Amino acid sequence: MDLLQLKYFQAVAKLEHMTKAAQILQIAQPALSATIARLEADVGVPLFNRAGRNIVLNEFGKVLLMRATRALNELEAARQEIDDLSGSEFGYVSFASTAMNKHFCDLLASFAQLHPKVNFQLTQTTDENAKLSLLENGEVDFIFVIKKIVRPDVVCIPLVEKDIFLAVPSVHRLANRHTVSLQELAGESFITLNADHSIQEFCYSMCLQRGIVPKVICKSDSAQGLVNLVAAGFGVAFFPAPSRYIPNLSFVLIKIVDFDFKNFIYLAWKEKRYFSKAALQFREYIIQNGPDTLN
């Protein structure tokens, strides 16, 4: 087997879809199918279970994917280290984050202006477990998470601390209030994020402790979708304080008086991973400037 086969296999294994993988790899699907077939012939076993056009990674494929990912990551680390030793001005930084708002993008842009030859690979997801998997597999240098990771092999430091508010439409019965108690929210229609989210988990557990069962009428796949639904009068939501004051908000934020919960944004990385000079510069820049920019 060769590196190209492994890279193609990795793409197909992650997507479990030959056509989508071919599009991402920018090659013809018959050529990709032939490459995977040659790889299976090399290892002597099928790597996917096939049912018509559907393919699913089998137990043999899972073993190869784990080893192939590790090998490709090591080769990429070697390339980065050689670039550093040779004094290359180019660099590469990869990370996963939920936030891609203006303040977060401004932070990235300011770093890019200082280091114009650095390339980025950004993965956006609200799934905290997916971020951790990317970090564990060596697919990203850093992850931005909202739940602290407590593991001996992962460094996790807080960047931002925010209060949690109740977001209501501007015409809501509570819109003119400065504070609200959880007990007053009985019977309200809630909007939440579709992915596992520690903020929602905590707030709902606090409601349950007071005998209130939140009525979730809608789940959104994105924070922006949640904001738009609240603004449209669809329901209310638990929401972190926005970065700085934003004039003309399309909804109202009300302080919740009977719980004290802080929403954190953490930066995390694997302790023993090799980092390029660009990645180290990025990490230092985020630690130094992130708290002021993102707050």
Secondary structure, DSSP 4 states (H G I P E B T S, - for coil): --HHHHHHHHHHHHHT-HHHHHHHHTS-HHHHHHHHHHHHHHHTS-SEEEETTEEEE-HHHHHHHHHHHHHHHHHHHHHHHHHHHTT-S-EEEEEEES--SHHHHHHHHHHHHHSTTEEEEEEE-S-HHHHHHHHHTTS-SEEEESS---BTTEEEEEEEEEEEEEEEETTSTTTT-SEE-GGGGTT-EEEEESS--HHHHHHHHHHHHTT---EEEEEESSHHHHHHHHHTTS-BEEEEPPSS--SS-SEEEEEETT---EEEEEEEEETT----HHHHHHHHHHHHHHHHHH-
